[in-house]
Amino acid sequence: MDGGYEAEHIPGAESRPIPTIRGHLAPFNPEDQEFIDGALGELFED
């Protein structure tokens, strides 16, 4: 998982891989975009 190693070594960091088979094209799929929007919404609530 990209970013997982880095997140383990940065205090307060979290890695949330997008559960998709679309890779870098995930933002163009409405279901994947819902996951992304939810994670960003939680990030900006803090």
CYANA upper distance limits for C-alpha pairs under 8 A (distance plus 0.5 A):
  1 MET  CA     17 PRO  CA      7.75
  3 GLY  CA      7 ALA  CA      6.54
  3 GLY  CA     15 SER  CA      6.91
  4 GLY  CA      8 GLU  CA      6.82
  4 GLY  CA     14 GLU  CA      8.42
  4 GLY  CA     15 SER  CA      6.10
  5 TYR  CA      9 HIS  CA      7.32
  6 GLU  CA     10 ILE  CA      6.97
  7 ALA  CA     11 PRO  CA      8.27
  7 ALA  CA     13 ALA  CA      5.57
  7 ALA  CA     14 GLU  CA      6.05
  7 ALA  CA     15 SER  CA      6.42
  8 GLU  CA     13 ALA  CA      7.67
  8 GLU  CA     14 GLU  CA      8.14
 18 ILE  CA     26 ALA  CA      8.33
 18 ILE  CA     32 ASP  CA      7.62
 18 ILE  CA     35 PHE  CA      7.62
 18 ILE  CA     36 ILE  CA      7.86
 19 PRO  CA     32 ASP  CA      8.18
 20 THR  CA     26 ALA  CA      7.39
 20 THR  CA     32 ASP  CA      7.43
 21 ILE  CA     26 ALA  CA      8.46
 22 ARG  CA     26 ALA  CA      5.62
 25 LEU  CA     29 ASN  CA      7.84
 26 ALA  CA     32 ASP  CA      6.02
 26 ALA  CA     33 GLN  CA      7.39
 27 PRO  CA     32 ASP  CA      6.65
 27 PRO  CA     33 GLN  CA      5.59
 27 PRO  CA     36 ILE  CA      8.08
 28 PHE  CA     32 ASP  CA      8.18
 28 PHE  CA     33 GLN  CA      7.47
 29 ASN  CA     33 GLN  CA      6.53
 30 PRO  CA     34 GLU  CA      6.74
 31 GLU  CA     35 PHE  CA      7.31
 32 ASP  CA     36 ILE  CA      6.85
 33 GLN  CA     37 ASP  CA      6.44
 34 GLU  CA     38 GLY  CA      6.61
 35 PHE  CA     39 ALA  CA      6.82
 36 ILE  CA     40 LEU  CA      6.69
 37 ASP  CA     41 GLY  CA      6.42
 38 GLY  CA     42 GLU  CA      6.79
 39 ALA  CA     43 LEU  CA      6.78
 40 LEU  CA     44 PHE  CA      6.70
 41 GLY  CA     45 GLU  CA      6.68
 42 GLU  CA     46 ASP  CA      7.57
